[in-house]
């Protein structure tokens, strides 16, 4: 078996990826070596690749989540054994490889019922949903939630999780096909089309009041529309910029008393206790079938095709890399 690692030589397009053979290394003290069976991809990977979120040095290995089997255990590690079914997510990045040595405190055991593919597609997104719905804003019964890209990898989990909290969900999607998917995840109301008047439609759905909280991973000029879709003293949350950088926003857009939040799951996970709580919550959610649908799978060596598919906007769900 030939193991591979994907090196990002410098920030830029997919031409900056380089595939190299990777000999397995013995794990250091406090580490385990994981034979990765599935690697999750996220828009975060694209931001890292492009340099929107710069990495400390290059060449670098990106990727923030994966799942597989413990293949070797370093000195001092007592909580894992060879053959354990495990996953990890969050910092430090470095998942685009066949095997990975990683500190044991970042690794979580998976129940037998959760496959490596499910974990790799849903762990980081589930952790993000936990942070957004239960920590950034306390979504509860009766909350009105606006979710952009409601048929996407993160969006589908947000819809399902919000419904498990008995919230009312307004899902915004780009196409009728994605609207059908979002409806199947439990969205109560749908706003369809890239040119839809988000603000007017949210106001109509909510009787002129607006959403309690709105999650925007679109970026560009969508964020100001998202803020305007939120009720007075509600919260708008920016979690990505798939449509491009967010232009400057006037502070007056936050009147009267609206909150604007820009949380980072990677920053959240820098604290071990927060990381563990979020990972365990995401695993419980997976056991309740709050997961991201797997839209496509690519061999690790076809990482360029995987990124092109993610950036195309054609798919609804998660893209996996298979070593």
Steps between C-alpha positions, in 0.01 A plus 500: 500500500636842402407779737465855376505853636369812326732799536382855437810669363370858533166682525303495177303274270492123482821501293678564830422146617782246477455127564785319672556154639482490879686239704321429828681643805497373856279721720677716756421512872132580554413433135314233308538408134171473315452301181250738342198348328318822409601867500239774526520815292363841590499850353760569767737289288443732204564806717826340618598407145433847365670675790184672624599346833881482467695205638816549707736360234516318166500235371209405723238228536139618531185321611321524834329162555531131431409159638666162501671240717778533757804334347769583757513654848773725638651496848270614777175441310267281702153588371544347153592154373588361160188460289290765675249670268565872535464847351628853556419853388627853544853636535774437414420441133673215320240237407578467127710184539468121520631471856534771760675530833294722729489573872265262677300777670369605156370151423155369592371143495205428275207273576489192277183624331673814364707425191824677416332664201217636713741630763730660243209675330326616817731539801635851441169618359316353799741670738439826314123454526531440875704820537260706286165372628578441866785735589514798262121531518275296729255356248200350673134415444333782310822659371483611137822409322616605151755263346670581171618210278254281687566199275877514535726297727482731801158639409335158503633430849393844622146439370473158662656615829282812522191287442611265779488811723142571380599817316325634191746482209508724193735345246650702214624301198603572142291246305168312520692170528686629804168628638364144487804378691470771764132418542589133553737607780210677673508862385161661569527778241717530189640797311615388156730665248821701499304815414228452762417801718617342824400792720149533362433126509622460858288794608196349327554161664545656845215749481737793459712418805810325363699195609637464851833380365642459149804302384674626188778301334452673165689823564526772238201735513284229662611589852337843501179337371529245778533773762191669358310169524555481876252644748591790731738367768549181299834357385663464159787251480757500221666161456653511152542681172429255221389789276803714579626741766250701700513873417508756783170524685374817664456478876155650444390165353498364856229737620293444704715276716580221257808288567754392238718200583793344312582173684774255406471128569877473474543760775226330703686168477828648623373437853509127579184500715300692239633267232397189692153637579440594137631167366286299740194710411567440130531125555170495692344690210634245251341225707171690454565508122582871504763463230616650174412307186804378307469658157824376341811295571842541341825315542750703702715537188203666326497787749495754215171359368355501852579869549364589157177319585469683832557837335253433218195540722333211319489253784296481816674323784856405592795396287732227631857408415576129524868404555 
